[in-house]
Amino acid sequence: MAKTEARPSRPLSPHLTIFRPYVNMMVSILHRITGSINYAGSLLLAVWLAAAATGPDSFNLANALFASPPGLVVLFGFSWSLIHHGLGGIRHFMWDMGLGLTVPAFRFLSWATILGSLLITGIVWAIGLIKWGAL
């Protein structure tokens, strides 16, 4: 019989215990998550449009649900998701054009996507709240 060697007790493929979570890895994961959130948010938009088409009672109910504190949290998250995903798309487009393909540029663009999405979302909501008299 042939003698077999014992396999070393190490993973056969890379996994999260080996890699440190870099910012560009987190932004990539967030880009995928926000894509899914945007799909669910578009369904909410379709429900709101259907309520508007159904009549004033349905429309007022939908508006009341979206204006409630949980509804505002959902709308805030959806708006952040749209903005973050859009900025991530711009980042990917830059890479497709051959721009920002160095490690420092990866890090800069990743942080710019995160901070930019938070800043733009805050500005959009502040303008909206000022316009409708909530601030």
C-alpha positions, 0 to 999 in steps of 0.5 A, spaced: 500 500 500 502 507 498 503 511 504 499 517 504 501 524 507 497 527 512 494 534 509 496 540 513 490 543 517 489 550 513 484 552 509 483 550 501 481 557 499 481 564 502 476 566 507 475 572 511 479 570 517 485 571 512 483 577 509 483 584 513 477 588 511 479 593 506 475 599 504 475 597 497 472 590 499 467 593 503 465 598 498 464 593 493 460 589 498 456 595 499 455 596 492 452 589 491 447 590 497 445 597 495 443 594 488 438 589 492 436 595 496 434 599 490 430 593 487 426 593 493 425 600 493 423 600 486 417 596 488 415 601 494 415 606 488 411 602 484 406 601 490 406 608 491 404 610 484 399 604 484 396 608 490 396 614 486 393 611 480 387 608 484 384 614 488 385 619 493 384 615 499 389 610 497 394 615 495 393 619 502 394 612 506 400 611 502 403 618 503 401 617 511 405 610 511 411 614 508 411 620 512 410 616 519 417 615 522 418 608 520 417 610 513 421 616 513 427 611 515 425 607 509 425 613 505 432 615 508 435 609 507 433 608 500 435 615 498 442 613 501 442 607 497 440 610 490 446 615 491 451 610 494 450 605 488 450 611 483 457 614 486 459 606 486 457 606 478 461 612 477 467 609 480 466 603 476 465 607 470 472 611 471 475 604 472 472 602 465 476 608 462 482 606 465 482 612 471 484 611 478 487 604 477 492 605 483 492 602 490 492 610 493 486 611 488 482 605 489 482 607 497 481 615 495 475 613 491 472 608 496 472 613 501 469 618 496 464 614 495 462 612 502 463 620 505 460 623 498 454 618 499 453 620 506 454 628 504 449 628 498 444 624 502 444 629 508 444 635 503 438 632 499 434 631 506 436 637 509 433 641 502 427 637 502 426 638 510 427 645 509 422 646 503 416 642 506 417 646 513 420 641 517 426 644 519 
